[in-house]
């Protein structure tokens, strides 16, 4: 098999169910009969060290074309979702990329971003096919450690899974409703009738999330400039941390509804309060020291904050801020150390 053929086989298989011919052919190319079905707690990989390729699978893919996770008979529907390509890869590389490129050379051609607590340096490459993403990560020697290819996915802020108990996503409904009322959703996501139904309280927040939003509050539902906030707020990445979703839930309700018993219902007097209640969205130009009014979408405390700097200065204290998050941050599964 030629180098180009190996790359084409890989690209054809990404996003396919493991029983489909493209995925079967990839498994056979890697020396396996087939991919194994995944489960919620186990996502099998197929590794071919001699070919410089490791391919992963998953059942819960935050891609609307492949969602929700479901079973066929007794087995979960499993997709070929991503691949780690190593420097000894026996296939054709993406255009303008080479394993000998250093930080400066990669930065000159691709978008550079630093991610996570370990400050991983990654570069976003143009994908070889629509619906895919490509990310190169540097190793400690300043050369690419691996190239990560994967199907496109979205950040998920709230998801109502089929057959899930509604009481497990009560708080997610409140956040979705707040996003709709505060202009966080992208233009055109809701029609006038849906907005009025929610505004006039003719529908509960959870019913709104399940119905008007189809059970999903994901990255594509939100204005691009506010995605960083939604990601940080729902994933406990705010600073101070109590300004994130869990802190608000504990202050208003005491605990998540998931943990309440049947004899511990939510207090109806509290139902209208669950929102990012200690903060407010900015709405005026960031160049103006207007306290809580800034277009950047940064969230600031309703009190005690009289001046805003954007991007936030880590040396300053007072008022919540989004920790080192950007809309280009990519969630990449950990690669096995070679």
C-alpha positions as CSV (number, residue, x, y, z in Angstrom):
1,X,0.0,0.0,0.0
2,X,1.4,3.4,-0.9
3,X,1.7,6.3,1.5
4,X,-1.2,8.1,-0.1
5,X,-3.4,5.1,0.1
6,X,-2.8,4.7,3.8
7,X,-3.8,8.3,4.4
8,X,-6.9,8.0,2.2
9,X,-8.0,4.9,4.1
10,X,-7.7,6.7,7.4
11,X,-9.6,9.8,6.1
12,X,-12.4,7.7,4.7
13,X,-12.9,5.8,8.0
14,X,-13.0,8.8,10.3
15,X,-16.7,9.5,11.3
16,X,-17.8,6.0,10.1
17,X,-19.5,3.4,12.2
18,X,-17.1,0.5,12.9
19,X,-19.2,-1.9,10.9
20,X,-19.1,0.2,7.8
21,X,-16.7,-0.9,5.0
22,X,-14.4,2.1,5.3
23,X,-13.8,1.3,9.0
24,X,-13.3,-2.4,8.4
25,X,-10.8,-1.7,5.7
26,X,-8.8,0.6,8.1
27,X,-8.8,-2.1,10.8
28,X,-7.5,-4.6,8.4
29,X,-4.8,-2.2,7.2
30,X,-3.7,-1.9,10.8
31,X,-3.5,-5.6,11.1
32,X,-6.8,-6.2,12.9
33,X,-9.9,-8.0,11.9
34,X,-12.2,-5.2,13.1
35,X,-12.7,-2.5,15.7
36,X,-14.3,-3.6,19.0
37,X,-17.5,-2.0,20.1
38,X,-17.1,0.7,22.7
39,X,-19.1,1.2,25.9
40,X,-19.7,4.3,28.1
41,X,-16.7,3.2,30.2
42,X,-14.4,1.8,27.6
43,X,-13.3,3.3,24.2
44,X,-11.1,0.7,22.4
45,X,-8.2,1.9,20.3
46,X,-6.3,0.2,17.6
47,X,-2.5,0.9,17.5
48,X,0.0,0.1,14.8
49,X,3.3,1.3,16.2
50,X,5.2,0.3,13.1
51,X,3.0,2.4,10.9
52,X,3.1,5.3,13.4
53,X,-0.7,5.3,13.8
54,X,-3.2,5.0,16.7
55,X,-6.9,5.1,16.0
56,X,-9.6,5.7,18.6
57,X,-13.4,5.1,18.8
58,X,-16.2,6.5,20.9
59,X,-20.0,6.2,21.3
60,X,-20.8,9.7,22.6
61,X,-19.7,12.2,20.0
62,X,-20.6,15.8,20.3
63,X,-21.4,16.0,16.6
64,X,-25.1,16.5,15.7
65,X,-24.9,14.1,12.8
66,X,-23.8,11.3,15.2
67,X,-25.7,12.2,18.3
68,X,-27.3,10.8,20.5
69,X,-25.5,7.7,21.7
70,X,-27.6,4.6,21.1
71,X,-27.6,0.9,20.9
72,X,-28.2,-1.6,18.2
73,X,-29.3,-4.7,19.9
74,X,-27.0,-5.3,22.9
75,X,-24.1,-3.2,21.5
76,X,-23.5,0.5,21.4
77,X,-23.2,2.2,18.0
78,X,-19.4,2.9,17.8
79,X,-17.7,5.4,15.6
80,X,-14.1,5.8,14.4
81,X,-13.5,9.3,15.9
82,X,-9.8,10.2,16.0
83,X,-6.3,9.2,15.2
84,X,-2.8,10.1,16.6
85,X,-0.2,10.2,13.8
86,X,3.4,9.8,15.0
87,X,6.6,11.0,13.4
88,X,7.3,7.5,12.0
89,X,3.9,7.5,10.1
90,X,3.9,5.5,6.9
91,X,1.5,7.8,5.1
92,X,1.3,11.1,3.3
93,X,1.2,14.2,5.5
94,X,-1.0,17.2,5.4
95,X,0.0,20.0,3.1
96,X,2.6,22.4,4.4
97,X,3.4,20.2,7.5
98,X,6.6,18.4,8.2
99,X,7.9,16.6,11.3
100,X,11.1,18.7,11.2
101,X,9.3,22.0,11.6
102,X,10.0,23.9,14.9
103,X,7.8,26.4,16.8
104,X,8.8,29.3,14.6
105,X,8.2,27.5,11.4
106,X,4.8,26.2,12.5
107,X,3.8,29.6,13.8
108,X,4.5,31.1,10.5
109,X,2.0,28.9,8.7
110,X,-0.6,27.8,11.3
111,X,-2.6,29.3,14.2
112,X,-0.7,28.7,17.5
113,X,-2.5,28.4,20.8
114,X,-1.4,27.3,24.3
115,X,-3.8,25.0,26.1
116,X,-4.4,23.7,29.6
117,X,-2.5,23.7,32.9
118,X,0.5,22.1,31.3
119,X,0.7,24.9,28.6
120,X,0.7,22.5,25.7
121,X,1.6,24.2,22.4
122,X,-0.7,23.3,19.6
123,X,-1.2,24.4,16.0
124,X,-4.5,24.2,14.1
125,X,-3.8,22.9,10.6
126,X,-6.2,23.0,7.6
127,X,-8.0,19.6,7.5
128,X,-7.7,17.3,4.6
129,X,-11.5,16.8,4.4
130,X,-14.6,18.7,5.4
131,X,-15.9,17.6,8.8
132,X,-12.5,16.9,10.2
133,X,-10.0,18.9,12.4
134,X,-6.2,18.6,12.5
135,X,-4.0,19.7,15.4
136,X,-0.2,19.3,15.8
137,X,1.3,19.4,19.3
138,X,4.9,20.1,20.2
139,X,7.1,17.8,22.2
140,X,9.7,18.9,24.8
141,X,12.4,19.0,22.0
142,X,10.4,21.7,20.1
143,X,9.4,19.4,17.3
144,X,5.9,17.9,16.7
145,X,5.0,15.1,19.1
146,X,2.1,13.9,17.1
147,X,-0.6,15.0,14.6
148,X,-4.2,14.7,15.9
149,X,-6.9,14.1,13.3
150,X,-10.5,13.9,14.4
151,X,-14.1,14.5,13.4
152,X,-15.4,17.9,14.1
153,X,-17.2,18.2,17.5
154,X,-18.7,21.0,19.6
155,X,-18.4,22.0,23.2
156,X,-21.4,20.8,25.1
157,X,-22.8,23.0,27.8
158,X,-26.1,21.1,28.4
159,X,-27.4,17.9,26.9
160,X,-30.7,16.1,27.5
161,X,-30.0,12.4,26.7
162,X,-32.9,10.3,25.4
163,X,-34.7,8.4,28.1
164,X,-32.8,10.4,30.8
165,X,-34.8,11.4,33.9
166,X,-35.8,15.0,33.6
167,X,-34.9,15.7,37.2
168,X,-31.2,15.1,36.4
169,X,-31.0,18.2,34.1
170,X,-33.2,20.7,35.9
171,X,-30.4,23.2,36.4
172,X,-29.3,22.9,32.8
173,X,-32.7,24.0,31.8
174,X,-32.4,27.2,33.9
175,X,-29.1,28.0,32.3
176,X,-30.4,27.5,28.8
177,X,-33.4,29.7,29.5
178,X,-31.1,32.4,31.0
179,X,-29.0,32.2,27.8
180,X,-32.0,32.7,25.7
181,X,-33.3,35.7,27.7
182,X,-30.0,37.4,28.0
183,X,-29.0,37.3,24.4
184,X,-26.3,34.6,24.7
185,X,-27.8,32.4,21.9
186,X,-26.8,33.2,18.4
187,X,-29.0,35.3,16.1
188,X,-31.8,33.2,14.5
189,X,-31.5,30.3,17.0
190,X,-35.0,31.0,18.2
191,X,-38.0,32.3,16.4
192,X,-40.3,35.0,17.8
193,X,-42.9,32.6,19.1
194,X,-40.3,30.5,21.0
195,X,-38.9,33.7,22.6
196,X,-42.3,34.9,23.6
197,X,-43.3,31.6,25.1
198,X,-40.3,31.6,27.3
199,X,-40.5,35.3,28.2
200,X,-44.2,35.0,29.2
201,X,-43.3,31.9,31.3
202,X,-45.7,29.6,29.4
203,X,-43.1,26.9,29.4
204,X,-40.7,25.6,32.0
205,X,-36.9,26.1,31.5
206,X,-36.4,22.3,31.2
207,X,-39.2,22.0,28.7
208,X,-37.6,24.9,26.7
209,X,-34.2,23.1,26.7
210,X,-35.8,19.8,25.7
211,X,-38.2,21.3,23.1
212,X,-37.1,24.6,21.5
213,X,-33.4,23.7,21.7
214,X,-33.9,20.0,20.9
215,X,-32.2,19.0,24.2
216,X,-28.9,20.6,23.3
217,X,-27.1,23.7,24.3
218,X,-23.9,23.4,22.4
219,X,-21.2,25.6,20.9
220,X,-23.1,26.3,17.7
221,X,-26.1,27.5,19.6
222,X,-24.2,30.3,21.3
223,X,-22.7,33.5,19.9
224,X,-19.0,32.9,19.2
225,X,-17.7,35.6,21.5
226,X,-19.6,34.1,24.4
227,X,-18.6,30.5,24.0
228,X,-15.5,30.9,26.2
229,X,-17.8,32.0,29.1
230,X,-20.3,29.2,28.7
231,X,-17.5,26.7,28.6
232,X,-15.9,28.1,31.7
233,X,-19.2,28.6,33.6
234,X,-20.5,25.1,33.1
235,X,-17.2,23.4,33.6
236,X,-16.0,25.1,36.9
237,X,-13.3,27.1,35.1
238,X,-14.3,30.5,36.5
239,X,-12.2,32.4,39.0
240,X,-13.2,32.6,41.8
241,X,-14.6,29.1,41.3
242,X,-17.8,29.8,43.2
243,X,-18.9,32.0,40.4
244,X,-19.3,28.9,38.2
245,X,-22.5,26.9,37.8
246,X,-22.0,24.6,40.8
247,X,-21.4,27.5,43.1
248,X,-24.7,29.1,42.0
249,X,-26.6,25.8,42.4
250,X,-25.3,25.3,45.9
251,X,-26.1,28.9,47.0
252,X,-29.6,28.8,45.6
253,X,-30.7,25.2,46.1
254,X,-28.1,23.7,48.5
255,X,-27.3,20.9,46.1
256,X,-28.0,19.5,42.7
257,X,-31.4,18.2,42.1
258,X,-29.8,14.9,41.0
259,X,-29.0,14.2,44.7
260,X,-32.3,15.1,46.1
261,X,-34.7,12.4,47.3
262,X,-38.4,12.3,46.4
263,X,-39.2,13.9,49.8
264,X,-36.8,16.8,49.0
265,X,-38.4,18.8,46.2
266,X,-37.0,22.1,45.0
267,X,-38.5,25.1,46.7
268,X,-40.7,26.8,44.2
269,X,-39.8,30.2,45.6
270,X,-36.2,29.5,44.3
271,X,-37.0,28.3,40.8
272,X,-36.7,31.7,39.2
273,X,-33.4,32.5,40.8
274,X,-31.0,30.0,39.2
275,X,-28.9,31.9,36.8
276,X,-25.3,33.3,36.9
277,X,-26.8,35.6,39.5
278,X,-23.7,37.2,40.9
279,X,-22.5,38.3,37.5
280,X,-23.8,40.1,34.5
281,X,-22.8,40.2,30.8
282,X,-20.9,43.1,29.4
283,X,-22.6,45.1,26.7
284,X,-20.5,48.2,25.8
285,X,-17.1,48.8,24.2
286,X,-14.2,47.3,26.2
287,X,-12.1,50.4,25.8
288,X,-14.5,52.3,28.1
289,X,-14.0,51.8,31.8
290,X,-17.8,51.3,32.2
291,X,-17.8,48.7,35.0
292,X,-20.2,46.0,33.9
293,X,-20.7,47.2,30.3
294,X,-18.4,45.6,27.8
295,X,-18.9,43.9,24.4
296,X,-16.2,41.4,25.1
297,X,-18.7,39.1,27.0
298,X,-16.5,38.9,30.0
299,X,-18.5,38.4,33.2
300,X,-18.0,40.8,36.0
301,X,-19.4,41.1,39.5
302,X,-22.6,43.1,40.0
303,X,-20.9,44.9,42.8
304,X,-17.4,46.2,43.8
305,X,-16.1,46.3,40.2
306,X,-15.6,49.7,38.8
307,X,-13.0,49.1,36.1
308,X,-12.6,46.3,33.6
309,X,-9.5,45.3,31.7
310,X,-9.7,42.9,28.7
311,X,-8.0,40.5,28.4
312,X,-8.0,40.1,32.1
313,X,-4.8,40.9,33.9
314,X,-3.8,37.8,36.0
315,X,-2.2,40.2,38.5
316,X,-5.5,41.9,39.3
317,X,-8.0,40.5,41.8
318,X,-11.7,41.2,42.4
319,X,-14.6,40.0,40.2
320,X,-14.8,36.7,38.4
321,X,-13.0,36.0,35.2
322,X,-12.7,33.2,32.7
323,X,-9.5,31.2,33.3
324,X,-7.1,30.7,30.3
325,X,-9.9,29.7,27.9
326,X,-10.3,30.6,24.2
327,X,-12.6,29.6,21.5
328,X,-9.7,27.8,19.8
329,X,-9.1,25.5,22.8
330,X,-9.5,22.0,21.6
331,X,-10.4,19.0,23.7
332,X,-7.9,16.3,22.7
333,X,-8.0,12.9,24.4
334,X,-4.7,12.0,26.1
335,X,-2.3,10.1,23.9
336,X,-0.5,7.2,25.2
337,X,3.1,7.9,26.0
338,X,5.5,6.3,23.5
